[in-house]
Amino acid sequence: PTRALLAHALRRMGFGVHLAGNGREALALMMGRTFGAVLSDIMMPEMDGVECIRRLRAWEQASGRTPQYVCALSANAHADDVWGYMAAGMSAFWPKPVNVKALIASLRGSFMPPDRPPASPP
């Protein structure tokens, strides 16, 4: 499904949804608050999902923050591609087209704290 359809389905199931228009916006959103889960497309304008997660993980480590759960979404599901996403710091991977019902069931089954502003580092 398209991004809008996925966002609509997640909202209908009670999830809070924040959309970014590109990788730079996504990085700023993730650095600005802690989400219960982040779904990140690999193919984004301005900064792809792999570079976005690399920068997020470096920032989290440098600032002493707990890594956020970030799930990569991509039609490129070859084992080498998925390995690269995970090596960059993704928490999980879902192939496109995304099975929305299975994804929502997986998210519901995970421990997901509510969206909240980031805690101050110790």
Backbone as XML, in Angstrom:
<?xml version="1.0"?>
<chain id="A" units="angstrom">
  <residue number="1" name="PRO">
    <atom name="N" x="0.830" y="-1.202" z="0.000"/>
    <atom name="CA" x="0.000" y="0.000" z="0.000"/>
    <atom name="C" x="0.868" y="1.257" z="0.000"/>
  </residue>
  <residue number="2" name="THR">
    <atom name="N" x="0.260" y="2.321" z="-0.395"/>
    <atom name="CA" x="0.985" y="3.579" z="-0.378"/>
    <atom name="C" x="1.167" y="4.047" z="1.053"/>
  </residue>
  <residue number="3" name="ARG">
    <atom name="N" x="2.023" y="5.027" z="1.215"/>
    <atom name="CA" x="2.292" y="5.600" z="2.538"/>
    <atom name="C" x="1.008" y="6.102" z="3.186"/>
  </residue>
  <residue number="4" name="ALA">
    <atom name="N" x="0.165" y="6.761" z="2.401"/>
    <atom name="CA" x="-1.081" y="7.311" z="2.943"/>
    <atom name="C" x="-2.024" y="6.200" z="3.414"/>
  </residue>
  <residue number="5" name="LEU">
    <atom name="N" x="-2.107" y="5.117" z="2.663"/>
    <atom name="CA" x="-2.973" y="4.003" z="3.058"/>
    <atom name="C" x="-2.446" y="3.323" z="4.321"/>
  </residue>
  <residue number="6" name="LEU">
    <atom name="N" x="-1.135" y="3.144" z="4.402"/>
    <atom name="CA" x="-0.543" y="2.548" z="5.595"/>
    <atom name="C" x="-0.780" y="3.450" z="6.806"/>
  </residue>
  <residue number="7" name="ALA">
    <atom name="N" x="-0.580" y="4.752" z="6.646"/>
    <atom name="CA" x="-0.815" y="5.706" z="7.744"/>
    <atom name="C" x="-2.270" y="5.657" z="8.186"/>
  </residue>
  <residue number="8" name="HIS">
    <atom name="N" x="-3.189" y="5.607" z="7.229"/>
    <atom name="CA" x="-4.620" y="5.547" z="7.547"/>
    <atom name="C" x="-4.944" y="4.283" z="8.336"/>
  </residue>
  <residue number="9" name="ALA">
    <atom name="N" x="-4.428" y="3.138" z="7.881"/>
    <atom name="CA" x="-4.700" y="1.870" z="8.570"/>
    <atom name="C" x="-4.138" y="1.897" z="9.992"/>
  </residue>
  <residue number="10" name="LEU">
    <atom name="N" x="-2.943" y="2.441" z="10.162"/>
    <atom name="CA" x="-2.346" y="2.514" z="11.501"/>
    <atom name="C" x="-3.154" y="3.435" z="12.410"/>
  </residue>
  <residue number="11" name="ARG">
    <atom name="N" x="-3.598" y="4.569" z="11.884"/>
    <atom name="CA" x="-4.424" y="5.494" z="12.687"/>
    <atom name="C" x="-5.735" y="4.834" z="13.104"/>
  </residue>
  <residue number="12" name="ARG">
    <atom name="N" x="-6.361" y="4.126" z="12.180"/>
    <atom name="CA" x="-7.623" y="3.453" z="12.488"/>
    <atom name="C" x="-7.460" y="2.423" z="13.599"/>
  </residue>
  <residue number="13" name="MET">
    <atom name="N" x="-6.256" y="1.860" z="13.718"/>
    <atom name="CA" x="-5.988" y="0.861" z="14.751"/>
    <atom name="C" x="-5.480" y="1.497" z="16.040"/>
  </residue>
  <residue number="14" name="GLY">
    <atom name="N" x="-5.489" y="2.826" z="16.091"/>
    <atom name="CA" x="-5.136" y="3.522" z="17.325"/>
    <atom name="C" x="-3.691" y="3.945" z="17.463"/>
  </residue>
  <residue number="15" name="PHE">
    <atom name="N" x="-2.898" y="3.779" z="16.424"/>
    <atom name="CA" x="-1.499" y="4.195" z="16.481"/>
    <atom name="C" x="-1.373" y="5.675" z="16.138"/>
  </residue>
  <residue number="16" name="GLY">
    <atom name="N" x="-0.486" y="6.367" z="16.821"/>
    <atom name="CA" x="-0.142" y="7.741" z="16.445"/>
    <atom name="C" x="0.776" y="7.684" z="15.240"/>
  </residue>
  <residue number="17" name="VAL">
    <atom name="N" x="0.559" y="8.536" z="14.268"/>
    <atom name="CA" x="1.348" y="8.517" z="13.036"/>
    <atom name="C" x="1.915" y="9.904" z="12.784"/>
  </residue>
  <residue number="18" name="HIS">
    <atom name="N" x="3.210" y="9.962" z="12.547"/>
    <atom name="CA" x="3.900" y="11.190" z="12.158"/>
    <atom name="C" x="4.582" y="10.883" z="10.832"/>
  </residue>
  <residue number="19" name="LEU">
    <atom name="N" x="4.320" y="11.688" z="9.813"/>
    <atom name="CA" x="4.897" y="11.437" z="8.498"/>
    <atom name="C" x="5.995" y="12.446" z="8.193"/>
  </residue>
  <residue number="20" name="ALA">
    <atom name="N" x="7.045" y="11.968" z="7.552"/>
    <atom name="CA" x="8.128" y="12.831" z="7.095"/>
    <atom name="C" x="8.128" y="12.813" z="5.568"/>
  </residue>
  <residue number="21" name="GLY">
    <atom name="N" x="8.442" y="13.944" z="4.973"/>
    <atom name="CA" x="8.459" y="14.038" z="3.520"/>
    <atom name="C" x="9.728" y="13.516" z="2.880"/>
  </residue>
  <residue number="22" name="ASN">
    <atom name="N" x="10.789" y="13.376" z="3.676"/>
    <atom name="CA" x="12.057" y="12.887" z="3.148"/>
    <atom name="C" x="12.932" y="12.400" z="4.310"/>
  </residue>
  <residue number="23" name="GLY">
    <atom name="N" x="14.095" y="11.890" z="3.986"/>
    <atom name="CA" x="14.979" y="11.340" z="5.004"/>
    <atom name="C" x="15.474" y="12.357" z="6.016"/>
  </residue>
  <residue number="24" name="ARG">
    <atom name="N" x="15.728" y="13.578" z="5.568"/>
    <atom name="CA" x="16.185" y="14.622" z="6.506"/>
    <atom name="C" x="15.093" y="14.950" z="7.527"/>
  </residue>
  <residue number="25" name="GLU">
    <atom name="N" x="13.858" y="15.054" z="7.056"/>
    <atom name="CA" x="12.741" y="15.307" z="7.970"/>
    <atom name="C" x="12.557" y="14.130" z="8.928"/>
  </residue>
  <residue number="26" name="ALA">
    <atom name="N" x="12.703" y="12.916" z="8.422"/>
    <atom name="CA" x="12.560" y="11.726" z="9.272"/>
    <atom name="C" x="13.607" y="11.739" z="10.381"/>
  </residue>
  <residue number="27" name="LEU">
    <atom name="N" x="14.841" y="12.064" z="10.042"/>
    <atom name="CA" x="15.902" y="12.114" z="11.038"/>
    <atom name="C" x="15.591" y="13.173" z="12.094"/>
  </residue>
  <residue number="28" name="ALA">
    <atom name="N" x="15.143" y="14.338" z="11.664"/>
    <atom name="CA" x="14.804" y="15.397" z="12.615"/>
    <atom name="C" x="13.669" y="14.967" z="13.547"/>
  </residue>
  <residue number="29" name="LEU">
    <atom name="N" x="12.660" y="14.284" z="13.005"/>
    <atom name="CA" x="11.562" y="13.796" z="13.839"/>
    <atom name="C" x="12.065" y="12.801" z="14.884"/>
  </residue>
  <residue number="30" name="MET">
    <atom name="N" x="12.899" y="11.861" z="14.459"/>
    <atom name="CA" x="13.390" y="10.838" z="15.381"/>
    <atom name="C" x="14.336" y="11.413" z="16.430"/>
  </residue>
  <residue number="31" name="MET">
    <atom name="N" x="15.044" y="12.478" z="16.076"/>
    <atom name="CA" x="15.933" y="13.120" z="17.047"/>
    <atom name="C" x="15.148" y="14.024" z="17.993"/>
  </residue>
  <residue number="32" name="GLY">
    <atom name="N" x="13.939" y="14.384" z="17.600"/>
    <atom name="CA" x="13.136" y="15.304" z="18.390"/>
    <atom name="C" x="12.218" y="14.656" z="19.405"/>
  </residue>
  <residue number="33" name="ARG">
    <atom name="N" x="11.988" y="13.364" z="19.263"/>
    <atom name="CA" x="11.126" y="12.655" z="20.215"/>
    <atom name="C" x="11.404" y="11.161" z="20.120"/>
  </residue>
  <residue number="34" name="THR">
    <atom name="N" x="10.934" y="10.434" z="21.105"/>
    <atom name="CA" x="11.089" y="8.984" z="21.110"/>
    <atom name="C" x="9.752" y="8.373" z="20.722"/>
  </residue>
  <residue number="35" name="PHE">
    <atom name="N" x="9.780" y="7.532" z="19.702"/>
    <atom name="CA" x="8.580" y="6.867" z="19.219"/>
    <atom name="C" x="8.560" y="5.421" z="19.698"/>
  </residue>
  <residue number="36" name="GLY">
    <atom name="N" x="7.357" y="4.863" z="19.838"/>
    <atom name="CA" x="7.228" y="3.454" z="20.182"/>
    <atom name="C" x="7.797" y="2.575" z="19.088"/>
  </residue>
  <residue number="37" name="ALA">
    <atom name="N" x="7.620" y="2.987" z="17.850"/>
    <atom name="CA" x="8.178" y="2.289" z="16.687"/>
    <atom name="C" x="8.232" y="3.276" z="15.538"/>
  </residue>
  <residue number="38" name="VAL">
    <atom name="N" x="9.211" y="3.085" z="14.674"/>
    <atom name="CA" x="9.356" y="3.913" z="13.475"/>
    <atom name="C" x="9.388" y="2.980" z="12.279"/>
  </residue>
  <residue number="39" name="LEU">
    <atom name="N" x="8.590" y="3.291" z="11.269"/>
    <atom name="CA" x="8.618" y="2.565" z="10.005"/>
    <atom name="C" x="9.334" y="3.463" z="9.009"/>
  </residue>
  <residue number="40" name="SER">
    <atom name="N" x="10.446" y="3.009" z="8.494"/>
    <atom name="CA" x="11.279" y="3.834" z="7.618"/>
    <atom name="C" x="11.425" y="3.200" z="6.248"/>
  </residue>
  <residue number="41" name="ASP">
    <atom name="N" x="10.978" y="3.917" z="5.234"/>
    <atom name="CA" x="11.207" y="3.460" z="3.873"/>
    <atom name="C" x="12.699" y="3.576" z="3.585"/>
  </residue>
  <residue number="42" name="ILE">
    <atom name="N" x="13.226" y="2.664" z="2.823"/>
    <atom name="CA" x="14.632" y="2.738" z="2.442"/>
    <atom name="C" x="14.826" y="3.785" z="1.347"/>
  </residue>
  <residue number="43" name="MET">
    <atom name="N" x="13.896" y="3.869" z="0.416"/>
    <atom name="CA" x="14.004" y="4.814" z="-0.696"/>
    <atom name="C" x="13.262" y="6.102" z="-0.344"/>
  </residue>
  <residue number="44" name="MET">
    <atom name="N" x="14.004" y="7.090" z="0.139"/>
    <atom name="CA" x="13.430" y="8.395" z="0.469"/>
    <atom name="C" x="14.242" y="9.468" z="-0.247"/>
  </residue>
  <residue number="45" name="PRO">
    <atom name="N" x="13.591" y="10.575" z="-0.602"/>
    <atom name="CA" x="14.347" y="11.672" z="-1.199"/>
    <atom name="C" x="15.269" y="12.344" z="-0.176"/>
  </residue>
  <residue number="46" name="GLU">
    <atom name="N" x="16.283" y="13.007" z="-0.660"/>
    <atom name="CA" x="17.255" y="13.799" z="0.104"/>
    <atom name="C" x="18.215" y="12.967" z="0.938"/>
  </residue>
  <residue number="47" name="MET">
    <atom name="N" x="17.723" y="11.937" z="1.615"/>
    <atom name="CA" x="18.577" y="11.040" z="2.397"/>
    <atom name="C" x="17.856" y="9.698" z="2.468"/>
  </residue>
  <residue number="48" name="ASP">
    <atom name="N" x="18.520" y="8.633" z="2.019"/>
    <atom name="CA" x="17.841" y="7.330" z="2.049"/>
    <atom name="C" x="17.759" y="6.786" z="3.468"/>
  </residue>
  <residue number="49" name="GLY">
    <atom name="N" x="16.972" y="5.735" z="3.637"/>
    <atom name="CA" x="16.737" y="5.179" z="4.957"/>
    <atom name="C" x="17.988" y="4.630" z="5.622"/>
  </residue>
  <residue number="50" name="VAL">
    <atom name="N" x="18.924" y="4.098" z="4.833"/>
    <atom name="CA" x="20.155" y="3.553" z="5.406"/>
    <atom name="C" x="21.001" y="4.674" z="5.998"/>
  </residue>
  <residue number="51" name="GLU">
    <atom name="N" x="21.187" y="5.751" z="5.260"/>
    <atom name="CA" x="21.965" y="6.885" z="5.789"/>
    <atom name="C" x="21.249" y="7.523" z="6.973"/>
  </residue>
  <residue number="52" name="CYS">
    <atom name="N" x="19.945" y="7.610" z="6.905"/>
    <atom name="CA" x="19.153" y="8.178" z="7.994"/>
    <atom name="C" x="19.367" y="7.386" z="9.282"/>
  </residue>
  <residue number="53" name="ILE">
    <atom name="N" x="19.314" y="6.056" z="9.196"/>
    <atom name="CA" x="19.472" y="5.244" z="10.410"/>
    <atom name="C" x="20.901" y="5.296" z="10.911"/>
  </residue>
  <residue number="54" name="ARG">
    <atom name="N" x="21.872" y="5.343" z="9.995"/>
    <atom name="CA" x="23.275" y="5.470" z="10.436"/>
    <atom name="C" x="23.461" y="6.742" z="11.259"/>
  </residue>
  <residue number="55" name="ARG">
    <atom name="N" x="22.918" y="7.833" z="10.760"/>
    <atom name="CA" x="23.050" y="9.106" z="11.480"/>
    <atom name="C" x="22.291" y="9.089" z="12.800"/>
  </residue>
  <residue number="56" name="LEU">
    <atom name="N" x="21.092" y="8.485" z="12.798"/>
    <atom name="CA" x="20.325" y="8.387" z="14.043"/>
    <atom name="C" x="21.094" y="7.569" z="15.075"/>
  </residue>
  <residue number="57" name="ARG">
    <atom name="N" x="21.606" y="6.410" z="14.673"/>
    <atom name="CA" x="22.322" y="5.547" z="15.625"/>
    <atom name="C" x="23.578" y="6.249" z="16.156"/>
  </residue>
  <residue number="58" name="ALA">
    <atom name="N" x="24.296" y="6.968" z="15.319"/>
    <atom name="CA" x="25.483" y="7.700" z="15.781"/>
    <atom name="C" x="25.082" y="8.774" z="16.789"/>
  </residue>
  <residue number="59" name="TRP">
    <atom name="N" x="23.998" y="9.490" z="16.507"/>
    <atom name="CA" x="23.506" y="10.529" z="17.418"/>
    <atom name="C" x="23.046" y="9.922" z="18.741"/>
  </residue>
  <residue number="60" name="GLU">
    <atom name="N" x="22.308" y="8.813" z="18.663"/>
    <atom name="CA" x="21.840" y="8.156" z="19.886"/>
    <atom name="C" x="23.026" y="7.730" z="20.751"/>
  </residue>
  <residue number="61" name="GLN">
    <atom name="N" x="24.024" y="7.136" z="20.126"/>
    <atom name="CA" x="25.195" y="6.676" z="20.877"/>
    <atom name="C" x="25.951" y="7.856" z="21.493"/>
  </residue>
  <residue number="62" name="ALA">
    <atom name="N" x="26.162" y="8.904" z="20.707"/>
    <atom name="CA" x="26.904" y="10.067" z="21.205"/>
    <atom name="C" x="26.173" y="10.785" z="22.334"/>
  </residue>
  <residue number="63" name="SER">
    <atom name="N" x="24.851" y="10.750" z="22.304"/>
    <atom name="CA" x="24.072" y="11.461" z="23.320"/>
    <atom name="C" x="23.604" y="10.549" z="24.462"/>
  </residue>
  <residue number="64" name="GLY">
    <atom name="N" x="24.003" y="9.275" z="24.424"/>
    <atom name="CA" x="23.644" y="8.346" z="25.489"/>
    <atom name="C" x="22.182" y="7.957" z="25.506"/>
  </residue>
  <residue number="65" name="ARG">
    <atom name="N" x="21.517" y="8.030" z="24.385"/>
    <atom name="CA" x="20.094" y="7.686" z="24.317"/>
    <atom name="C" x="19.893" y="6.218" z="23.961"/>
  </residue>
  <residue number="66" name="THR">
    <atom name="N" x="18.800" y="5.671" z="24.430"/>
    <atom name="CA" x="18.425" y="4.308" z="24.094"/>
    <atom name="C" x="18.007" y="4.268" z="22.625"/>
  </residue>
  <residue number="67" name="PRO">
    <atom name="N" x="18.496" y="3.306" z="21.851"/>
    <atom name="CA" x="18.117" y="3.229" z="20.435"/>
    <atom name="C" x="16.606" y="3.015" z="20.263"/>
  </residue>
  <residue number="68" name="GLN">
    <atom name="N" x="16.038" y="3.768" z="19.341"/>
    <atom name="CA" x="14.628" y="3.597" z="19.010"/>
    <atom name="C" x="14.463" y="2.360" z="18.125"/>
  </residue>
  <residue number="69" name="TYR">
    <atom name="N" x="13.272" y="1.765" z="18.163"/>
    <atom name="CA" x="12.934" y="0.642" z="17.302"/>
    <atom name="C" x="12.598" y="1.213" z="15.923"/>
  </residue>
  <residue number="70" name="VAL">
    <atom name="N" x="13.414" y="0.867" z="14.915"/>
    <atom name="CA" x="13.192" y="1.364" z="13.564"/>
    <atom name="C" x="13.135" y="0.175" z="12.615"/>
  </residue>
  <residue number="71" name="CYS">
    <atom name="N" x="12.013" y="0.055" z="11.932"/>
    <atom name="CA" x="11.781" y="-1.039" z="10.989"/>
    <atom name="C" x="11.903" y="-0.523" z="9.561"/>
  </residue>
  <residue number="72" name="ALA">
    <atom name="N" x="12.788" y="-1.147" z="8.789"/>
    <atom name="CA" x="12.968" y="-0.787" z="7.385"/>
    <atom name="C" x="11.848" y="-1.390" z="6.544"/>
  </residue>
  <residue number="73" name="LEU">
    <atom name="N" x="11.373" y="-0.616" z="5.574"/>
    <atom name="CA" x="10.390" y="-1.093" z="4.604"/>
    <atom name="C" x="11.003" y="-0.936" z="3.217"/>
  </residue>
  <residue number="74" name="SER">
    <atom name="N" x="11.027" y="-2.015" z="2.444"/>
    <atom name="CA" x="11.617" y="-1.919" z="1.114"/>
    <atom name="C" x="11.164" y="-3.075" z="0.232"/>
  </residue>
  <residue number="75" name="ALA">
    <atom name="N" x="11.086" y="-2.812" z="-1.070"/>
    <atom name="CA" x="10.835" y="-3.873" z="-2.038"/>
    <atom name="C" x="12.127" y="-4.641" z="-2.315"/>
  </residue>
  <residue number="76" name="ASN">
    <atom name="N" x="13.265" y="-4.053" z="-1.956"/>
    <atom name="CA" x="14.557" y="-4.719" z="-2.126"/>
    <atom name="C" x="14.761" y="-5.652" z="-0.939"/>
  </residue>
  <residue number="77" name="ALA">
    <atom name="N" x="14.361" y="-6.905" z="-1.124"/>
    <atom name="CA" x="14.355" y="-7.846" z="-0.014"/>
    <atom name="C" x="15.348" y="-8.987" z="-0.194"/>
  </residue>
  <residue number="78" name="HIS">
    <atom name="N" x="16.323" y="-8.813" z="-1.074"/>
    <atom name="CA" x="17.369" y="-9.815" z="-1.228"/>
    <atom name="C" x="18.151" y="-9.890" z="0.077"/>
  </residue>
  <residue number="79" name="ALA">
    <atom name="N" x="18.644" y="-11.045" z="0.420"/>
    <atom name="CA" x="19.345" y="-11.235" z="1.693"/>
    <atom name="C" x="20.474" y="-10.225" z="1.895"/>
  </residue>
  <residue number="80" name="ASP">
    <atom name="N" x="21.221" y="-9.915" z="0.840"/>
    <atom name="CA" x="22.315" y="-8.945" z="0.965"/>
    <atom name="C" x="21.787" y="-7.548" z="1.289"/>
  </residue>
  <residue number="81" name="ASP">
    <atom name="N" x="20.648" y="-7.188" z="0.693"/>
    <atom name="CA" x="20.040" y="-5.884" z="0.984"/>
    <atom name="C" x="19.604" y="-5.819" z="2.447"/>
  </residue>
  <residue number="82" name="VAL">
    <atom name="N" x="18.888" y="-6.839" z="2.882"/>
    <atom name="CA" x="18.380" y="-6.865" z="4.257"/>
    <atom name="C" x="19.547" y="-6.844" z="5.245"/>
  </residue>
  <residue number="83" name="TRP">
    <atom name="N" x="20.595" y="-7.591" z="4.966"/>
    <atom name="CA" x="21.772" y="-7.590" z="5.833"/>
    <atom name="C" x="22.326" y="-6.172" z="5.944"/>
  </residue>
  <residue number="84" name="GLY">
    <atom name="N" x="22.385" y="-5.454" z="4.826"/>
    <atom name="CA" x="22.874" y="-4.075" z="4.839"/>
    <atom name="C" x="22.010" y="-3.161" z="5.690"/>
  </residue>
  <residue number="85" name="TYR">
    <atom name="N" x="20.694" y="-3.337" z="5.632"/>
    <atom name="CA" x="19.793" y="-2.515" z="6.454"/>
    <atom name="C" x="20.044" y="-2.784" z="7.940"/>
  </residue>
  <residue number="86" name="MET">
    <atom name="N" x="20.181" y="-4.052" z="8.267"/>
    <atom name="CA" x="20.392" y="-4.414" z="9.671"/>
    <atom name="C" x="21.769" y="-3.953" z="10.148"/>
  </residue>
  <residue number="87" name="ALA">
    <atom name="N" x="22.778" y="-4.082" z="9.298"/>
    <atom name="CA" x="24.127" y="-3.638" z="9.661"/>
    <atom name="C" x="24.169" y="-2.128" z="9.882"/>
  </residue>
  <residue number="88" name="ALA">
    <atom name="N" x="23.317" y="-1.391" z="9.169"/>
    <atom name="CA" x="23.261" y="0.065" z="9.335"/>
    <atom name="C" x="22.597" y="0.460" z="10.647"/>
  </residue>
  <residue number="89" name="GLY">
    <atom name="N" x="21.838" y="-0.473" z="11.249"/>
    <atom name="CA" x="21.212" y="-0.186" z="12.533"/>
    <atom name="C" x="19.713" y="-0.354" z="12.590"/>
  </residue>
  <residue number="90" name="MET">
    <atom name="N" x="19.110" y="-0.854" z="11.521"/>
    <atom name="CA" x="17.674" y="-1.100" z="11.570"/>
    <atom name="C" x="17.371" y="-2.187" z="12.604"/>
  </residue>
  <residue number="91" name="SER">
    <atom name="N" x="16.222" y="-2.072" z="13.245"/>
    <atom name="CA" x="15.814" y="-3.053" z="14.250"/>
    <atom name="C" x="15.116" y="-4.256" z="13.624"/>
  </residue>
  <residue number="92" name="ALA">
    <atom name="N" x="14.467" y="-4.032" z="12.476"/>
    <atom name="CA" x="13.691" y="-5.085" z="11.822"/>
    <atom name="C" x="13.509" y="-4.708" z="10.358"/>
  </residue>
  <residue number="93" name="PHE">
    <atom name="N" x="12.947" y="-5.624" z="9.593"/>
    <atom name="CA" x="12.704" y="-5.395" z="8.169"/>
    <atom name="C" x="11.365" y="-5.999" z="7.778"/>
  </residue>
  <residue number="94" name="TRP">
    <atom name="N" x="10.603" y="-5.254" z="6.985"/>
    <atom name="CA" x="9.362" y="-5.751" z="6.381"/>
    <atom name="C" x="9.447" y="-5.516" z="4.874"/>
  </residue>
  <residue number="95" name="PRO">
    <atom name="N" x="9.231" y="-6.576" z="4.077"/>
    <atom name="CA" x="9.273" y="-6.396" z="2.619"/>
    <atom name="C" x="8.006" y="-5.716" z="2.101"/>
  </residue>
  <residue number="96" name="LYS">
    <atom name="N" x="8.177" y="-4.988" z="1.001"/>
    <atom name="CA" x="7.038" y="-4.410" z="0.300"/>
    <atom name="C" x="6.624" y="-5.377" z="-0.799"/>
  </residue>
  <residue number="97" name="PRO">
    <atom name="N" x="5.369" y="-5.480" z="-1.143"/>
    <atom name="CA" x="4.279" y="-4.747" z="-0.516"/>
    <atom name="C" x="4.035" y="-5.258" z="0.905"/>
  </residue>
  <residue number="98" name="VAL">
    <atom name="N" x="3.769" y="-4.329" z="1.794"/>
    <atom name="CA" x="3.592" y="-4.639" z="3.203"/>
    <atom name="C" x="2.223" y="-5.274" z="3.431"/>
  </residue>
  <residue number="99" name="ASN">
    <atom name="N" x="2.203" y="-6.373" z="4.147"/>
    <atom name="CA" x="0.952" y="-6.975" z="4.585"/>
    <atom name="C" x="0.521" y="-6.184" z="5.822"/>
  </residue>
  <residue number="100" name="VAL">
    <atom name="N" x="-0.406" y="-5.263" z="5.647"/>
    <atom name="CA" x="-0.780" y="-4.325" z="6.706"/>
    <atom name="C" x="-1.301" y="-5.048" z="7.941"/>
  </residue>
  <residue number="101" name="LYS">
    <atom name="N" x="-2.153" y="-6.048" z="7.754"/>
    <atom name="CA" x="-2.698" y="-6.770" z="8.915"/>
    <atom name="C" x="-1.592" y="-7.443" z="9.711"/>
  </residue>
  <residue number="102" name="ALA">
    <atom name="N" x="-0.642" y="-8.070" z="9.025"/>
    <atom name="CA" x="0.464" y="-8.738" z="9.716"/>
    <atom name="C" x="1.364" y="-7.718" z="10.410"/>
  </residue>
  <residue number="103" name="LEU">
    <atom name="N" x="1.603" y="-6.598" z="9.761"/>
    <atom name="CA" x="2.441" y="-5.559" z="10.360"/>
    <atom name="C" x="1.792" y="-5.013" z="11.627"/>
  </residue>
  <residue number="104" name="ILE">
    <atom name="N" x="0.506" y="-4.714" z="11.564"/>
    <atom name="CA" x="-0.201" y="-4.180" z="12.738"/>
    <atom name="C" x="-0.204" y="-5.219" z="13.864"/>
  </residue>
  <residue number="105" name="ALA">
    <atom name="N" x="-0.423" y="-6.482" z="13.531"/>
    <atom name="CA" x="-0.394" y="-7.531" z="14.555"/>
    <atom name="C" x="0.987" y="-7.608" z="15.199"/>
  </residue>
  <residue number="106" name="SER">
    <atom name="N" x="2.021" y="-7.463" z="14.398"/>
    <atom name="CA" x="3.381" y="-7.495" z="14.926"/>
    <atom name="C" x="3.636" y="-6.301" z="15.847"/>
  </residue>
  <residue number="107" name="LEU">
    <atom name="N" x="3.192" y="-5.126" z="15.426"/>
    <atom name="CA" x="3.379" y="-3.932" z="16.254"/>
    <atom name="C" x="2.597" y="-4.045" z="17.557"/>
  </residue>
  <residue number="108" name="ARG">
    <atom name="N" x="1.380" y="-4.552" z="17.480"/>
    <atom name="CA" x="0.563" y="-4.722" z="18.688"/>
    <atom name="C" x="1.183" y="-5.740" z="19.645"/>
  </residue>
  <residue number="109" name="GLY">
    <atom name="N" x="1.868" y="-6.741" z="19.095"/>
    <atom name="CA" x="2.468" y="-7.772" z="19.920"/>
    <atom name="C" x="3.795" y="-7.359" z="20.544"/>
  </residue>
  <residue number="110" name="SER">
    <atom name="N" x="4.333" y="-6.238" z="20.081"/>
    <atom name="CA" x="5.607" y="-5.749" z="20.612"/>
    <atom name="C" x="5.357" y="-4.825" z="21.781"/>
  </residue>
  <residue number="111" name="PHE">
    <atom name="N" x="6.347" y="-4.712" z="22.665"/>
    <atom name="CA" x="6.261" y="-3.701" z="23.714"/>
    <atom name="C" x="6.517" y="-2.368" z="23.052"/>
  </residue>
  <residue number="112" name="MET">
    <atom name="N" x="5.522" y="-1.515" z="23.037"/>
    <atom name="CA" x="5.652" y="-0.215" z="22.408"/>
    <atom name="C" x="5.208" y="0.855" z="23.379"/>
  </residue>
  <residue number="113" name="PRO">
    <atom name="N" x="6.153" y="1.570" z="24.005"/>
    <atom name="CA" x="5.745" y="2.680" z="24.860"/>
    <atom name="C" x="5.100" y="3.770" z="24.021"/>
  </residue>
  <residue number="114" name="PRO">
    <atom name="N" x="4.289" y="4.616" z="24.617"/>
    <atom name="CA" x="3.663" y="5.689" z="23.847"/>
    <atom name="C" x="4.703" y="6.680" z="23.341"/>
  </residue>
  <residue number="115" name="ASP">
    <atom name="N" x="4.341" y="7.416" z="22.276"/>
    <atom name="CA" x="5.216" y="8.475" z="21.788"/>
    <atom name="C" x="5.461" y="9.445" z="22.933"/>
  </residue>
  <residue number="116" name="ARG">
    <atom name="N" x="6.678" y="9.901" z="23.059"/>
    <atom name="CA" x="6.989" y="10.848" z="24.119"/>
    <atom name="C" x="8.210" y="11.669" z="23.728"/>
  </residue>
  <residue number="117" name="PRO">
    <atom name="N" x="8.355" y="12.859" z="24.302"/>
    <atom name="CA" x="9.568" y="13.629" z="24.048"/>
    <atom name="C" x="10.769" y="12.856" z="24.582"/>
  </residue>
  <residue number="118" name="PRO">
    <atom name="N" x="11.949" y="13.042" z="24.003"/>
    <atom name="CA" x="13.115" y="12.304" z="24.478"/>
    <atom name="C" x="13.490" y="12.709" z="25.897"/>
  </residue>
  <residue number="119" name="ALA">
    <atom name="N" x="13.935" y="11.725" z="26.655"/>
    <atom name="CA" x="14.416" y="12.004" z="28.005"/>
    <atom name="C" x="15.760" y="12.697" z="27.919"/>
  </residue>
  <residue number="120" name="SER">
    <atom name="N" x="16.034" y="13.525" z="28.875"/>
    <atom name="CA" x="17.336" y="14.174" z="28.919"/>
    <atom name="C" x="18.400" y="13.131" z="29.190"/>
  </residue>
  <residue number="121" name="PRO">
    <atom name="N" x="19.556" y="13.235" z="28.526"/>
    <atom name="CA" x="20.608" y="12.262" z="28.794"/>
    <atom name="C" x="21.104" y="12.406" z="30.225"/>
  </residue>
  <residue number="122" name="PRO">
    <atom name="N" x="21.595" y="11.291" z="30.805"/>
    <atom name="CA" x="22.058" y="11.336" z="32.201"/>
    <atom name="C" x="23.230" y="12.286" z="32.393"/>
  </residue>
</chain>
